[in-house]
Amino acid sequence: MISFRNVRKSFGPKDVLKDVSFDVEDGEVFFIIGQSGVGKSVLIKHLVGLLYPDGGEIWLDGEEVSRFDEARMYPVRMKCAMVFQHSTLFDSMTCAENVALPLRKHKGLRPKEALAEARRRLELVHMREFGDRFPPELGDGMRKRVAIARALTLDPRYVLFDEPTTSLDPVSARRVDKLIRELSDTLGVTSIVVSHDLVSIFTIADRIVMLYQGLVRLLGDRAAFQGSPDPVVQQFITGSAEGPIE
Ligand SMILES: Nc1ncnc2c1ncn2[C@@H]1O[C@H](COP(=O)(O)OP(=O)(O)OP(=O)(O)O)[C@@H](O)[C@H]1O
């Protein structure tokens, strides 16, 4: 389980996170939503020690990771994989070689074993037949799925997705949604998804937290958001230009 407890973070005079608290339960698909610049990426970077809070605590599986030094962060990063918005695959390696890389580096598998295991991992994301292709030969959606396969190589308990469907065509975006849902349902992975994509949110989220002006505006399931009388929540989820959001 992940707990953010009264987390505060400022950059110079800018108070990005003022007092943010919520828990993410094991196995759920948990979305973090809110306007551009509200601090969604800043928040998830705290989980893996890419940022440290100015105040408050972050707990992961019973340990306060917000006080960990680099050495103690290492196993945390193995447990929490990140899938960045732009797939960071090596263009000069095949998809299978890309997925095999962390298996060789962190699990010590020999090249042949790592490649065989990489092909099994590609199957999880329905990309097995593309193992010998190079990333530039594939579309964005397929590259994203390979990046997800690579993120899964070290059997993380948590996968942090930063805007996984942004810049994908609608069909590829829905395939990525389906995959995120499957990872929770079949592997028990906990997914934390930063997203603006209303279709994803209302199709696959178990729970959603909305950040607004440095605070949690609403935390709840899809029905709680759809039925919320809060005009800020309603404006965000309907994507309306008119309303209280500045
Ligand atoms: N390392 C940093 N140094 C200074 N300011 C930063 C740093 N990282 C983030 N910020 C600022 O913190 C604020 C929140 O950024 P963040 O990237 O978390 O927004 P976001 O909610 O993820 O937005 P988007 O949806 O556009 O990705 C922004 O104003 C950003 O400029």
The ligand as an ORCA input file, in Angstrom:
! r2SCAN-3c Opt
* xyz 0 1
  N      12.246     20.363    -10.703
  C      11.425     21.402    -10.740
  N      11.875     22.649    -10.490
  C      11.041     23.713    -10.498
  N       9.720     23.635    -10.763
  C       9.222     22.416    -11.030
  C      10.025     21.238    -11.031
  N       9.259     20.181    -11.324
  C       8.005     20.672    -11.497
  N       7.981     22.004    -11.312
  C       6.796     22.843    -11.386
  O       5.795     22.251    -10.594
  C       4.508     22.446    -11.178
  C       3.809     21.109    -11.319
  O       4.455     20.341    -12.343
  P       3.962     18.900    -12.805
  O       4.872     18.490    -13.919
  O       3.835     18.011    -11.647
  O       2.532     19.224    -13.366
  P       1.450     18.203    -13.909
  O       0.245     18.339    -13.040
  O       2.052     16.854    -14.053
  O       1.157     18.877    -15.317
  P       0.947     18.252    -16.793
  O      -0.426     17.695    -16.777
  O       1.068     19.459    -17.684
  O       2.035     17.247    -17.004
  C       4.748     23.161    -12.508
  O       4.504     24.531    -12.314
  C       6.205     22.908    -12.785
  O       6.753     23.960    -13.526
*
